[in-house]
C-alpha cells in the first residue's frame, strides 16, 4: 500500500507556530505473512515541508521515516504485536537534544479481532530516543472499523 499525503496550511490561533505552508509526503507499507500465525509489516516514508515562520532557521525541510514490526496470532482473533518506529529530526542546531535528534519509538501490545474484522488494540509506546530525561510511556487504546 502506498499513501500520498498533502497537508494544507493550518493554525489554531494568531500565534506564529502554526503550519503556514503546504507539506507533502509518501509512505509505502509492506505486509508479508511469514507463517500462518506470524505477519511482518514495514514502512518507509519521505516528506518535505518548506521552512517557514519563527523557527525557520532551525527547521529541516526534508524528512524520512520507517517502521518494522510483527504481529503474532496466538489463537482465534487474539494476537500480540511489537513495532519500532523511526523518524528523522525535525530541527537542527537548537541545542535541545529532544528537537535536534531522531525519534525512535517502541510500540507493543494486544490485538483482539472480532468476527467482523474490527479490532481492539491495547498497548504501550515508549520513546526510546532521543533519551531525554522525560518519561514518555504512553498507554494506547484504539478501535478499527
N, CA, C and O atoms as a MOPAC input file, in Angstrom:
PM7 MOZYME 1SCF
protein

 N      0.85800 1    -1.16800 1     0.00000 1
 C      0.00000 1     0.00000 1     0.00000 1
 C      0.89800 1     1.22200 1     0.00000 1
 O      1.87400 1     1.29100 1     0.74700 1
 N      0.56400 1     2.17400 1    -0.83300 1
 C      1.29200 1     3.44400 1    -0.87900 1
 C      0.30200 1     4.57200 1    -0.62900 1
 O     -0.77500 1     4.61500 1    -1.22400 1
 N      0.68500 1     5.49100 1     0.26800 1
 C     -0.17800 1     6.61300 1     0.61900 1
 C      0.55100 1     7.91800 1     0.32300 1
 O      1.67500 1     8.12300 1     0.78100 1
 N     -0.08200 1     8.79200 1    -0.43600 1
 C      0.43300 1    10.12600 1    -0.72100 1
 C     -0.40900 1    11.11800 1     0.06900 1
 O     -1.63800 1    11.07400 1     0.01800 1
 N      0.25300 1    12.01500 1     0.80200 1
 C     -0.44300 1    12.96700 1     1.65100 1
 C     -0.02200 1    14.39100 1     1.30600 1
 O      1.16500 1    14.68000 1     1.15800 1
 N     -0.99700 1    15.26400 1     1.18200 1
 C     -0.77600 1    16.68900 1     1.00200 1
 C     -1.46200 1    17.37700 1     2.16600 1
 O     -2.67600 1    17.25200 1     2.33200 1
 N     -0.69900 1    18.10700 1     2.97800 1
 C     -1.24700 1    18.78000 1     4.15600 1
 C     -1.35500 1    20.27200 1     3.87500 1
 O     -0.39900 1    20.90600 1     3.42700 1
 N     -2.52400 1    20.81600 1     4.14200 1
 C     -2.77300 1    22.23400 1     3.90300 1
 C     -2.29700 1    23.07900 1     5.07200 1
 O     -2.18000 1    22.57200 1     6.18800 1
 N     -2.01800 1    24.36000 1     4.84000 1
 C     -1.60800 1    25.25100 1     5.93800 1
 C     -2.70300 1    25.34100 1     7.00100 1
 O     -3.88200 1    25.47800 1     6.67500 1
 N     -2.30800 1    25.26200 1     8.26700 1
 C     -3.25200 1    25.35400 1     9.38000 1
 C     -2.64100 1    26.17000 1    10.50300 1
 O     -1.42300 1    26.31800 1    10.59000 1
 N     -3.49000 1    26.68800 1    11.34800 1
 C     -3.06700 1    27.37700 1    12.57100 1
 C     -4.25900 1    27.38900 1    13.51100 1
 O     -5.39800 1    27.55500 1    13.07300 1
 N     -4.00400 1    27.21400 1    14.80100 1
 C     -5.09200 1    27.19100 1    15.77200 1
 C     -5.28100 1    28.53100 1    16.46300 1
 O     -6.24000 1    28.70900 1    17.21200 1
 N     -4.38700 1    29.46600 1    16.22300 1
 C     -4.51100 1    30.78100 1    16.85900 1
 C     -3.77900 1    31.79900 1    15.98700 1
 O     -3.31300 1    31.48500 1    14.89200 1
 N     -3.69100 1    33.00900 1    16.49500 1
 C     -2.96800 1    34.05900 1    15.77900 1
 C     -1.46600 1    33.96500 1    16.02400 1
 O     -0.71100 1    34.78500 1    15.50000 1
 N     -1.01700 1    32.98900 1    16.80400 1
 C      0.40900 1    32.81900 1    17.09100 1
 C      1.20100 1    32.47900 1    15.85200 1
 O      0.63400 1    32.25200 1    14.78300 1
 N      2.52800 1    32.44300 1    15.99800 1
 C      3.40600 1    32.22200 1    14.85800 1
 C      3.90500 1    30.78800 1    14.75500 1
 O      4.83400 1    30.52500 1    13.99100 1
 N      3.32100 1    29.85500 1    15.49400 1
 C      3.81100 1    28.48600 1    15.48400 1
 C      2.91600 1    27.52900 1    14.71300 1
 O      3.14100 1    26.32000 1    14.75800 1
 N      1.91200 1    28.02900 1    14.00900 1
 C      1.06300 1    27.17800 1    13.18600 1
 C      1.77900 1    26.77200 1    11.91300 1
 O      2.80600 1    27.35100 1    11.55900 1
 N      1.23600 1    25.77100 1    11.22000 1
 C      1.81200 1    25.34100 1     9.94400 1
 C      1.35200 1    26.33400 1     8.89100 1
 O      0.17800 1    26.35100 1     8.51900 1
 N      2.26100 1    27.15200 1     8.41500 1
 C      1.91600 1    28.20400 1     7.47000 1
 C      2.22300 1    27.86800 1     6.02900 1
 O      2.28900 1    28.76600 1     5.19100 1
 N      2.41100 1    26.59600 1     5.71800 1
 C      2.76900 1    26.20800 1     4.36900 1
 C      2.25600 1    24.80000 1     4.06100 1
 O      1.86500 1    24.06700 1     4.96900 1
 N      2.25900 1    24.43200 1     2.80500 1
 C      1.88800 1    23.08500 1     2.38600 1
 C      3.00400 1    22.10200 1     2.75200 1
 O      4.16500 1    22.49100 1     2.88200 1
 N      2.64700 1    20.84000 1     2.91500 1
 C      3.65200 1    19.78800 1     3.04300 1
 C      3.18200 1    18.58900 1     2.24300 1
 O      1.98900 1    18.43100 1     1.98300 1
 N      4.12800 1    17.74700 1     1.85600 1
 C      3.80700 1    16.56200 1     1.05900 1
 C      4.62200 1    15.38300 1     1.58700 1
 O      5.76800 1    15.54600 1     2.00600 1
 N      4.02100 1    14.20200 1     1.56300 1
 C      4.74800 1    13.00600 1     1.99200 1
 C      4.19400 1    11.78300 1     1.27200 1
 O      3.06800 1    11.78800 1     0.77400 1
 N      5.00800 1    10.74500 1     1.22900 1
 C      4.58900 1     9.46400 1     0.66800 1
 C      5.12000 1     8.36700 1     1.59300 1
 O      6.27600 1     8.40400 1     2.01500 1
 N      4.25800 1     7.38800 1     1.90400 1
 C      4.62500 1     6.26100 1     2.76200 1
 C      4.22700 1     4.97600 1     2.04400 1
 O      3.10500 1     4.84000 1     1.55700 1
 N      5.16500 1     4.04600 1     1.99000 1
 C      4.89300 1     2.74300 1     1.38400 1
 C      4.91300 1     1.68900 1     2.48800 1
 O      5.84600 1     1.64400 1     3.28900 1
 N      3.88900 1     0.84700 1     2.52900 1
 C      3.76500 1    -0.20000 1     3.54400 1
 C      3.84000 1    -1.56500 1     2.88100 1
 O      3.19300 1    -1.81700 1     1.86400 1
 N      4.63400 1    -2.43200 1     3.47100 1
 C      4.74800 1    -3.81300 1     3.01600 1
 C      4.24600 1    -4.72500 1     4.12600 1
 O      4.64600 1    -4.58700 1     5.28200 1
 N      3.37500 1    -5.65000 1     3.77100 1
 C      2.84000 1    -6.62300 1     4.73100 1
 C      3.10400 1    -8.00600 1     4.15700 1
 O      2.72500 1    -8.29400 1     3.02200 1
 N      3.75300 1    -8.86200 1     4.94000 1
 C      4.13700 1   -10.18200 1     4.45800 1
 C      3.82100 1   -11.22700 1     5.51300 1
 O      4.26600 1   -11.12400 1     6.65600 1
 N      3.04100 1   -12.24400 1     5.11900 1
 C      2.74100 1   -13.34600 1     6.02400 1
 C      3.93500 1   -14.30900 1     6.01000 1
 O      4.19400 1   -14.96400 1     5.00000 1
 N      4.65600 1   -14.39200 1     7.12300 1
 C      5.81900 1   -15.26200 1     7.21900 1
 C      5.41500 1   -16.70400 1     7.52900 1
 O      5.98500 1   -17.65500 1     6.99500 1
 N      4.43300 1   -16.83900 1     8.39200 1
 C      3.82600 1   -18.11700 1     8.76700 1
 C      2.32900 1   -17.85100 1     8.89300 1
 O      1.93400 1   -16.68600 1     8.94800 1
 N      1.47700 1   -18.87400 1     8.94100 1
 C      0.04500 1   -18.60800 1     9.09000 1
 C     -0.29500 1   -17.75400 1    10.32200 1
 O     -1.30800 1   -17.05500 1    10.32300 1
 N      0.52200 1   -17.80400 1    11.34500 1
 C      0.22700 1   -17.03500 1    12.55600 1
 C      1.17800 1   -15.85400 1    12.77400 1
 O      1.06800 1   -15.16600 1    13.78800 1
 N      2.11200 1   -15.60200 1    11.84300 1
 C      3.11900 1   -14.55400 1    12.02500 1
 C      3.15100 1   -13.63900 1    10.80100 1
 O      3.39700 1   -14.09100 1     9.68200 1
 N      2.89800 1   -12.33800 1    11.03100 1
 C      2.85100 1   -11.35800 1     9.94700 1
 C      3.88900 1   -10.27600 1    10.21200 1
 O      3.98200 1    -9.75100 1    11.32100 1
 N      4.67400 1    -9.94600 1     9.17800 1
 C      5.63700 1    -8.84300 1     9.22200 1
 C      5.01500 1    -7.63700 1     8.53700 1
 O      4.35100 1    -7.77400 1     7.50900 1
 N      5.22900 1    -6.44800 1     9.10900 1
 C      4.84100 1    -5.19900 1     8.46500 1
 C      6.00200 1    -4.22700 1     8.55900 1
 O      6.67300 1    -4.14200 1     9.58800 1
 N      6.23100 1    -3.49800 1     7.48400 1
 C      7.27000 1    -2.48200 1     7.47600 1
 C      6.83200 1    -1.31500 1     6.61700 1
 O      6.06000 1    -1.48100 1     5.67300 1
 N      7.32800 1    -0.13500 1     6.94500 1
 C      7.01700 1     1.05600 1     6.15500 1
 C      8.29500 1     1.83300 1     5.89100 1
 O      9.27500 1     1.72200 1     6.62800 1
 N      8.26600 1     2.61500 1     4.83400 1
 C      9.30900 1     3.59400 1     4.56900 1
 C      8.60800 1     4.82200 1     4.01400 1
 O      7.70600 1     4.71300 1     3.18400 1
 N      9.02800 1     5.99000 1     4.47700 1
 C      8.36600 1     7.21700 1     4.04900 1
 C      9.33500 1     8.37100 1     3.89200 1
 O     10.38600 1     8.40700 1     4.53300 1
 N      8.97300 1     9.31400 1     3.03300 1
 C      9.72600 1    10.54600 1     2.84200 1
 C      8.72600 1    11.69200 1     2.74100 1
 O      7.57500 1    11.50500 1     2.34800 1
 N      9.19300 1    12.87700 1     3.10500 1
 C      8.31900 1    14.03600 1     3.03300 1
 C      9.10100 1    15.32600 1     2.97800 1
 O     10.31000 1    15.35300 1     3.20800 1
 N      8.39100 1    16.39800 1     2.66700 1
 C      9.01700 1    17.71400 1     2.58700 1
 C      8.04300 1    18.77900 1     3.06100 1
 O      6.85700 1    18.76100 1     2.73200 1
 N      8.57800 1    19.70700 1     3.84200 1
 C      7.83800 1    20.88100 1     4.29600 1
 C      8.77200 1    22.07900 1     4.17400 1
 O      9.80800 1    22.10300 1     4.83900 1
 N      8.45000 1    23.06600 1     3.35700 1
 C      9.32400 1    24.24200 1     3.25500 1
 C      9.47300 1    24.92900 1     4.61600 1
 O      8.51800 1    25.02000 1     5.38700 1
 N     10.66700 1    25.40000 1     4.88700 1
 C     10.89400 1    26.12700 1     6.15000 1
 C     10.09100 1    27.42400 1     6.12000 1
 O      9.98600 1    28.09100 1     5.09000 1
 N      9.52400 1    27.76300 1     7.28800 1
 C      8.69000 1    28.95700 1     7.36200 1
 C      8.51500 1    29.36900 1     8.81900 1
 O      8.74300 1    28.57300 1     9.73000 1
 N      8.11500 1    30.59900 1     9.02500 1
 C      7.74900 1    31.08100 1    10.35000 1
 C      8.91000 1    31.36600 1    11.28300 1
 O     10.06200 1    31.45600 1    10.86000 1
 N      8.58600 1    31.50500 1    12.55600 1
 C      9.52100 1    31.90900 1    13.59600 1
 C     10.71900 1    30.97000 1    13.73700 1
 O     11.82800 1    31.42900 1    14.00700 1
 N     10.51500 1    29.67400 1    13.56100 1
 C     11.58500 1    28.69300 1    13.75800 1
 C     12.25400 1    28.25400 1    12.45900 1
 O     12.94600 1    27.23600 1    12.43700 1
 N     12.05900 1    29.00600 1    11.37600 1
 C     12.56400 1    28.57800 1    10.06600 1
 C     14.07600 1    28.38100 1    10.03600 1
 O     14.56400 1    27.54300 1     9.27800 1
 N     14.82000 1    29.11800 1    10.82900 1
 C     16.28100 1    28.95800 1    10.84200 1
 C     16.69300 1    27.59100 1    11.36700 1
 O     17.80100 1    27.13500 1    11.08400 1
 N     15.82900 1    26.93100 1    12.12300 1
 C     16.14800 1    25.64600 1    12.73500 1
 C     15.46500 1    24.45200 1    12.06100 1
 O     15.86200 1    23.30800 1    12.27800 1
 N     14.46600 1    24.70900 1    11.26700 1
 C     13.67600 1    23.62600 1    10.68700 1
 C     14.43300 1    22.88300 1     9.59300 1
 O     15.23400 1    23.45900 1     8.85600 1
 N     14.15300 1    21.59800 1     9.51400 1
 C     14.63000 1    20.78700 1     8.38900 1
 C     13.48400 1    20.70700 1     7.38600 1
 O     12.31900 1    20.61700 1     7.77500 1
 N     13.80800 1    20.74000 1     6.11500 1
 C     12.77900 1    20.73700 1     5.08400 1
 C     12.40000 1    19.35300 1     4.58100 1
 O     11.29700 1    19.16100 1     4.06900 1
 N     13.31100 1    18.37500 1     4.72400 1
 C     13.05200 1    17.02500 1     4.23400 1
 C     13.05700 1    16.04500 1     5.40700 1
 O     13.81000 1    16.22000 1     6.36500 1
 N     12.22600 1    15.02600 1     5.32800 1
 C     12.06500 1    14.06200 1     6.41900 1
 C     12.07000 1    12.64500 1     5.88700 1
 O     11.80800 1    12.40200 1     4.70900 1
 N     12.37200 1    11.71400 1     6.77800 1
 C     12.33600 1    10.29700 1     6.45000 1
 C     11.78000 1     9.54300 1     7.64900 1
 O     12.04100 1     9.90700 1     8.79600 1
 N     11.01300 1     8.48900 1     7.38100 1
 C     10.50500 1     7.65900 1     8.47600 1
 C     10.54000 1     6.20400 1     8.04700 1
 O     10.63200 1     5.88900 1     6.86100 1
 N     10.46500 1     5.32900 1     9.02800 1
 C     10.41800 1     3.90800 1     8.75100 1
 C      9.90200 1     3.16700 1     9.96700 1
 O     10.01400 1     3.65200 1    11.09300 1
 N      9.34200 1     2.00200 1     9.74000 1
 C      8.89600 1     1.17700 1    10.85600 1
 C      9.05800 1    -0.28400 1    10.48500 1
 O      9.10400 1    -0.64900 1     9.31000 1
 N      9.14200 1    -1.10000 1    11.50700 1
 C      9.23100 1    -2.54000 1    11.31500 1
 C      8.58400 1    -3.21500 1    12.50700 1
 O      8.69500 1    -2.73600 1    13.63500 1
 N      7.91300 1    -4.32000 1    12.26200 1
 C      7.27600 1    -4.99900 1    13.38100 1
 C      6.61000 1    -6.29100 1    12.97200 1
 O      6.53900 1    -6.64400 1    11.79500 1
 N      6.12400 1    -6.98500 1    13.98600 1
 C      5.44800 1    -8.25300 1    13.74800 1
 C      4.15800 1    -8.32300 1    14.54800 1
 O      3.98500 1    -7.66100 1    15.57100 1
 N      3.26300 1    -9.15300 1    14.03500 1
 C      2.01600 1    -9.49700 1    14.71700 1
 C      1.98900 1   -11.02300 1    14.78800 1
 O      2.12000 1   -11.70400 1    13.77000 1
 N      1.81700 1   -11.55000 1    15.99900 1
 C      1.81300 1   -12.99400 1    16.18500 1
 C      0.45200 1   -13.41000 1    16.71400 1
 O      0.08900 1   -13.06800 1    17.84000 1
 N     -0.31300 1   -14.15700 1    15.89800 1
 C     -1.62900 1   -14.62600 1    16.30100 1
 C     -1.46400 1   -15.81700 1    17.22700 1
 O     -0.82300 1   -16.80800 1    16.87600 1
 N     -2.05100 1   -15.71200 1    18.41500 1
 C     -1.92200 1   -16.77200 1    19.41700 1
 C     -3.03600 1   -17.79700 1    19.28200 1
 O     -2.77100 1   -18.99900 1    19.26800 1
 N     -4.29600 1   -17.33200 1    19.18100 1
 C     -5.45300 1   -18.20100 1    18.95300 1
 C     -6.60100 1   -17.33000 1    18.47900 1
 O     -6.70000 1   -16.16000 1    18.84600 1
 N     -7.46300 1   -17.90800 1    17.66400 1
 C     -8.62800 1   -17.16800 1    17.16800 1
 C     -8.23700 1   -15.80100 1    16.65300 1
 O     -7.36800 1   -15.68000 1    15.78900 1
 N     -8.87600 1   -14.77300 1    17.18100 1
 C     -8.57500 1   -13.39600 1    16.79800 1
 C     -7.65600 1   -12.69400 1    17.77000 1
 O     -7.56600 1   -11.46600 1    17.75100 1
 N     -6.96000 1   -13.44800 1    18.63200 1
 C     -6.10100 1   -12.84600 1    19.65900 1
 C     -4.64400 1   -12.85100 1    19.20600 1
 O     -4.10500 1   -13.89100 1    18.82800 1
 N     -4.01300 1   -11.67400 1    19.24900 1
 C     -2.62500 1   -11.53300 1    18.80100 1
 C     -1.86300 1   -10.59800 1    19.73100 1
 O     -2.45000 1    -9.78500 1    20.44400 1
 N     -0.55000 1   -10.73400 1    19.70500 1
 C      0.34100 1    -9.75700 1    20.31500 1
 C      1.10900 1    -9.08500 1    19.18000 1
 O      1.29300 1    -9.67700 1    18.11600 1
 N      1.55300 1    -7.85900 1    19.40400 1
 C      2.30600 1    -7.14900 1    18.37300 1
 C      3.45300 1    -6.37100 1    18.99400 1
 O      3.42600 1    -6.02900 1    20.17600 1
 N      4.44900 1    -6.10100 1    18.18300 1
 C      5.57400 1    -5.26400 1    18.58000 1
 C      6.11700 1    -4.55400 1    17.35500 1
 O      6.34800 1    -5.18500 1    16.32400 1
 N      6.32400 1    -3.23900 1    17.45600 1
 C      6.80600 1    -2.43100 1    16.34400 1
 C      7.86200 1    -1.45300 1    16.82600 1
 O      7.86200 1    -1.04400 1    17.98700 1
 N      8.75700 1    -1.08200 1    15.92800 1
 C      9.69000 1     0.01000 1    16.15000 1
 C      9.45600 1     1.03800 1    15.06200 1
 O      9.25800 1     0.68800 1    13.89800 1
 N      9.47800 1     2.32300 1    15.44400 1
 C      9.23200 1     3.42500 1    14.52400 1
 C     10.41100 1     4.38700 1    14.58600 1
 O     10.91200 1     4.69600 1    15.66700 1
 N     10.85300 1     4.86000 1    13.41900 1
 C     11.95600 1     5.82200 1    13.31500 1
 C     11.46900 1     7.04700 1    12.55100 1
 O     10.73300 1     6.92400 1    11.57200 1
 N     11.88600 1     8.23700 1    13.00800 1
 C     11.63500 1     9.47600 1    12.26500 1
 C     12.87400 1    10.34600 1    12.36200 1
 O     13.44900 1    10.50800 1    13.43800 1
 N     13.28100 1    10.90400 1    11.23000 1
 C     14.44500 1    11.79200 1    11.21400 1
 C     14.15200 1    13.06000 1    12.02000 1
 O     12.98900 1    13.36700 1    12.28100 1
 N     15.20000 1    13.80400 1    12.41800 1
 C     14.99500 1    15.01300 1    13.23200 1
 C     14.17500 1    16.09000 1    12.50500 1
 O     14.28500 1    16.26400 1    11.29100 1
 N     13.36200 1    16.79700 1    13.27300 1
 C     12.56900 1    17.90000 1    12.73200 1
 C     13.36200 1    19.20900 1    12.67800 1
 O     13.11600 1    20.05300 1    11.81600 1
 N     14.31100 1    19.37400 1    13.60200 1
 C     15.06200 1    20.62300 1    13.74400 1
 C     16.55200 1    20.33700 1    13.78000 1
 O     16.97200 1    19.18200 1    13.85200 1
 N     17.35800 1    21.41000 1    13.72900 1
 C     18.80900 1    21.29700 1    13.87100 1
 C     19.33900 1    22.53900 1    14.57000 1
 O     18.78800 1    23.63200 1    14.43700 1
 N     20.41100 1    22.35000 1    15.31200 1
 C     21.15800 1    23.44400 1    15.95900 1
 C     20.34200 1    24.23900 1    16.97000 1
 O     20.62900 1    25.41500 1    17.19500 1
 N     19.32700 1    23.62300 1    17.59000 1
 C     18.57700 1    24.33400 1    18.62300 1
 C     19.27000 1    24.22300 1    19.97700 1
 O     19.02300 1    25.03400 1    20.87000 1
 N     20.14200 1    23.21700 1    20.13500 1
 C     20.77900 1    22.95900 1    21.42200 1
 C     19.92900 1    22.07500 1    22.32300 1
 O     20.33700 1    21.77000 1    23.44400 1
 N     18.75500 1    21.65700 1    21.85600 1
 C     17.86900 1    20.78600 1    22.61900 1
 C     17.85700 1    19.39800 1    21.98200 1
 O     17.32100 1    19.23400 1    20.88700 1
 N     18.44000 1    18.39400 1    22.64800 1
 C     18.50300 1    17.05500 1    22.05600 1
 C     17.13400 1    16.50400 1    21.65400 1
 O     17.03400 1    15.78000 1    20.66400 1
 N     16.09200 1    16.82900 1    22.39500 1
 C     14.76200 1    16.30200 1    22.06100 1
 C     14.23700 1    16.86000 1    20.74300 1
 O     13.31900 1    16.27700 1    20.16700 1
 N     14.78100 1    17.95700 1    20.24900 1
 C     14.38800 1    18.52400 1    18.96500 1
 C     15.39300 1    18.21200 1    17.85700 1
 O     15.00700 1    18.01400 1    16.70500 1
 N     16.67700 1    18.16700 1    18.20400 1
 C     17.73100 1    18.01200 1    17.20300 1
 C     18.03300 1    16.56700 1    16.82600 1
 O     18.72000 1    16.32600 1    15.83300 1
 N     17.54300 1    15.61500 1    17.58200 1
 C     17.86600 1    14.21400 1    17.32600 1
 C     16.68700 1    13.46000 1    16.73900 1
 O     15.54900 1    13.92700 1    16.78600 1
 N     16.96900 1    12.30200 1    16.19200 1
 C     15.93100 1    11.44600 1    15.61700 1
 C     14.98400 1    10.95200 1    16.69700 1
 O     15.27400 1    11.04500 1    17.88900 1
 N     13.85600 1    10.42800 1    16.26300 1
 C     12.90000 1     9.81600 1    17.18500 1
 C     12.85600 1     8.32000 1    16.90500 1
 O     12.71400 1     7.90100 1    15.75600 1
 N     12.97700 1     7.51500 1    17.95800 1
 C     12.82100 1     6.06800 1    17.86000 1
 C     11.83800 1     5.66100 1    18.95500 1
 O     12.05500 1     5.95100 1    20.13100 1
 N     10.76000 1     4.98900 1    18.56400 1
 C      9.70500 1     4.60700 1    19.49500 1
 C      9.44200 1     3.11400 1    19.38900 1
 O      9.41200 1     2.55800 1    18.29100 1
 N      9.25400 1     2.47100 1    20.52500 1
 C      8.83400 1     1.07600 1    20.56300 1
 C      7.36700 1     1.01000 1    20.94400 1
 O      6.91900 1     1.73900 1    21.82900 1
 N      6.62400 1     0.14700 1    20.28600 1
 C      5.18200 1     0.02500 1    20.48800 1
 C      4.87000 1    -1.46500 1    20.61000 1
 O      5.28900 1    -2.25500 1    19.76500 1
 N      4.14100 1    -1.85300 1    21.65200 1
 C      3.82200 1    -3.26900 1    21.85100 1
 C      2.47400 1    -3.39700 1    22.52800 1
 O      2.02700 1    -2.47700 1    23.21300 1
 N      1.81400 1    -4.55200 1    22.33600 1
 C      0.52500 1    -4.71800 1    22.98600 1
 C     -0.25400 1    -5.91700 1    22.48400 1
 O      0.31100 1    -6.87200 1    21.95000 1
 N     -1.57800 1    -5.84500 1    22.66700 1
 C     -2.52400 1    -6.92700 1    22.42000 1
 C     -3.54900 1    -6.47700 1    21.39400 1
 O     -3.99400 1    -5.32900 1    21.41600 1
 N     -3.92800 1    -7.38900 1    20.48500 1
 C     -4.97000 1    -7.12600 1    19.49100 1
 C     -6.05200 1    -8.18300 1    19.65200 1
 O     -5.76100 1    -9.37700 1    19.71300 1
 N     -7.29800 1    -7.73700 1    19.72100 1
 C     -8.43400 1    -8.65200 1    19.74100 1
 C     -9.28900 1    -8.35400 1    18.51600 1
 O     -9.91100 1    -7.29500 1    18.42500 1
 N     -9.31500 1    -9.30000 1    17.57100 1
 C    -10.03500 1    -9.12700 1    16.30900 1
 C    -11.34800 1    -9.88800 1    16.36800 1
 O    -11.36600 1   -11.08400 1    16.66000 1
 N    -12.45400 1    -9.19300 1    16.09000 1
 C    -13.78000 1    -9.81500 1    16.09500 1
 C    -14.07900 1   -10.51900 1    14.78600 1
 O    -13.32000 1   -10.39800 1    13.82400 1
 N    -15.17800 1   -11.25300 1    14.74100 1
 C    -15.58500 1   -11.98000 1    13.53500 1
 C    -15.85100 1   -11.03300 1    12.36300 1
 O    -15.73500 1   -11.43600 1    11.20600 1
 N    -16.21200 1    -9.76400 1    12.65800 1
 C    -16.48300 1    -8.78700 1    11.60500 1
 C    -15.21600 1    -8.11300 1    11.07200 1
 O    -15.29700 1    -7.26400 1    10.18400 1
 N    -14.03700 1    -8.48700 1    11.61100 1
 C    -12.77400 1    -7.91500 1    11.16000 1
 C    -12.33100 1    -6.68500 1    11.92300 1
 O    -11.19900 1    -6.23500 1    11.74800 1
 N    -13.18300 1    -6.13100 1    12.75800 1
 C    -12.81600 1    -4.96300 1    13.56000 1
 C    -11.89100 1    -5.38300 1    14.68400 1
 O    -11.97500 1    -6.50400 1    15.18400 1
 N    -11.00700 1    -4.47400 1    15.08000 1
 C    -10.01000 1    -4.80700 1    16.09400 1
 C    -10.02200 1    -3.80900 1    17.24700 1
 O    -10.22900 1    -2.61100 1    17.05500 1
 N     -9.79500 1    -4.33100 1    18.43900 1
 C     -9.44200 1    -3.53200 1    19.60200 1
 C     -7.94600 1    -3.71200 1    19.80200 1
 O     -7.44000 1    -4.83200 1    19.73200 1
 N     -7.23300 1    -2.61900 1    20.05100 1
 C     -5.80400 1    -2.68500 1    20.35500 1
 C     -5.56600 1    -2.01000 1    21.68900 1
 O     -6.02200 1    -0.89200 1    21.93000 1
 N     -4.85300 1    -2.69900 1    22.54300 1
 C     -4.44100 1    -2.13600 1    23.82600 1
 C     -2.93400 1    -2.30000 1    23.89400 1
 O     -2.42400 1    -3.41700 1    23.81400 1
 N     -2.22400 1    -1.19800 1    24.04200 1
 C     -0.77000 1    -1.28700 1    24.01700 1
 C     -0.09400 1    -0.13600 1    24.71800 1
 O     -0.73600 1     0.74500 1    25.29100 1
 N      1.20800 1    -0.17100 1    24.65500 1
 C      2.02400 1     0.88000 1    25.25400 1
 C      3.08700 1     1.29300 1    24.24900 1
 O      3.55100 1     0.48200 1    23.44800 1
 N      3.46300 1     2.55600 1    24.30100 1
 C      4.55100 1     3.10000 1    23.48500 1
 C      5.58600 1     3.69500 1    24.42200 1
 O      5.24900 1     4.29400 1    25.44300 1
 N      6.83700 1     3.52600 1    24.06500 1
 C      7.93200 1     4.12300 1    24.82500 1
 C      8.85000 1     4.83900 1    23.84800 1
 O      9.26600 1     4.28000 1    22.83300 1
 N      9.15200 1     6.07800 1    24.17200 1
 C     10.06700 1     6.88900 1    23.39000 1
 C     11.48400 1     6.42400 1    23.72000 1
 O     12.00700 1     6.77200 1    24.77900 1
 N     12.11500 1     5.64900 1    22.84500 1
 C     13.43100 1     5.08400 1    23.12000 1
 C     14.56100 1     6.07900 1    22.87600 1
 O     15.58100 1     6.02800 1    23.56300 1
 N     14.40100 1     6.96500 1    21.92900 1
 C     15.36100 1     8.03400 1    21.67200 1
 C     14.56800 1     9.29200 1    21.39100 1
 O     13.48200 1     9.19700 1    20.82000 1
 N     15.03900 1    10.43200 1    21.75200 1
 C     16.41900 1    10.83000 1    21.94100 1
 C     17.00200 1    10.57900 1    23.32800 1
 O     18.12800 1    11.00800 1    23.57900 1
 N     16.31800 1     9.92400 1    24.22400 1
 C     16.89800 1     9.60300 1    25.51700 1
 C     16.94400 1    10.77600 1    26.47500 1
 O     17.86000 1    10.87200 1    27.29200 1
 N     15.96900 1    11.67000 1    26.38900 1
 C     15.92600 1    12.79700 1    27.31500 1
 C     15.42400 1    12.32000 1    28.67900 1
 O     15.10000 1    11.14600 1    28.85100 1
 N     15.36400 1    13.21800 1    29.62300 1
 C     15.00600 1    12.85800 1    30.99600 1
 C     13.50300 1    12.61800 1    31.18600 1
 O     13.08600 1    12.13200 1    32.23700 1
 N     12.70100 1    12.95100 1    30.19400 1
 C     11.25200 1    12.81500 1    30.32700 1
 C     10.79900 1    11.36000 1    30.27600 1
 O     11.41900 1    10.53200 1    29.60900 1
 N      9.71700 1    11.05800 1    30.98100 1
 C      9.09500 1     9.73500 1    30.92300 1
 C      8.04700 1     9.80200 1    29.83400 1
 O      7.09000 1    10.57000 1    29.93100 1
 N      8.22400 1     9.00000 1    28.80000 1
 C      7.37400 1     9.08800 1    27.62800 1
 C      6.59700 1     7.80200 1    27.38600 1
 O      6.30600 1     7.47400 1    26.23500 1
 N      6.25700 1     7.07700 1    28.42200 1
 C      5.49600 1     5.84300 1    28.28800 1
 C      4.02300 1     6.20400 1    28.12500 1
 O      3.47200 1     6.94600 1    28.93800 1
 N      3.38800 1     5.68500 1    27.08500 1
 C      2.01600 1     6.04400 1    26.75800 1
 C      1.15000 1     4.80800 1    26.64200 1
 O      1.52400 1     3.84900 1    25.96700 1
 N     -0.01300 1     4.81700 1    27.29700 1
 C     -1.00000 1     3.75900 1    27.15700 1
 C     -1.89900 1     4.12000 1    25.97400 1
 O     -2.39400 1     5.24300 1    25.88100 1
 N     -2.10700 1     3.15200 1    25.06800 1
 C     -2.93300 1     3.41700 1    23.89400 1
 C     -4.05600 1     2.39100 1    23.82200 1
 O     -3.83300 1     1.19300 1    24.00100 1
 N     -5.25800 1     2.87500 1    23.55900 1
 C     -6.40700 1     2.02100 1    23.31600 1
 C     -7.02200 1     2.50400 1    22.01300 1
 O     -7.31500 1     3.69000 1    21.86600 1
 N     -7.22300 1     1.58700 1    21.05800 1
 C     -7.78100 1     2.00900 1    19.77100 1
 C     -8.75000 1     0.96300 1    19.25200 1
 O     -8.72900 1    -0.19100 1    19.68100 1
 N     -9.59100 1     1.37500 1    18.33400 1
 C    -10.60300 1     0.52100 1    17.72300 1
 C    -10.56800 1     0.76500 1    16.22700 1
 O    -10.58100 1     1.91700 1    15.79600 1
 N    -10.52400 1    -0.29500 1    15.42100 1
 C    -10.58000 1    -0.13700 1    13.97000 1
 C    -11.98500 1    -0.48200 1    13.49000 1
 O    -12.68300 1    -1.30000 1    14.08800 1
 N    -12.37400 1     0.15600 1    12.40700 1
 C    -13.71400 1    -0.05600 1    11.83200 1
 C    -13.58700 1    -0.43900 1    10.39000 1
 O    -14.59500 1    -0.66200 1     9.72000 1

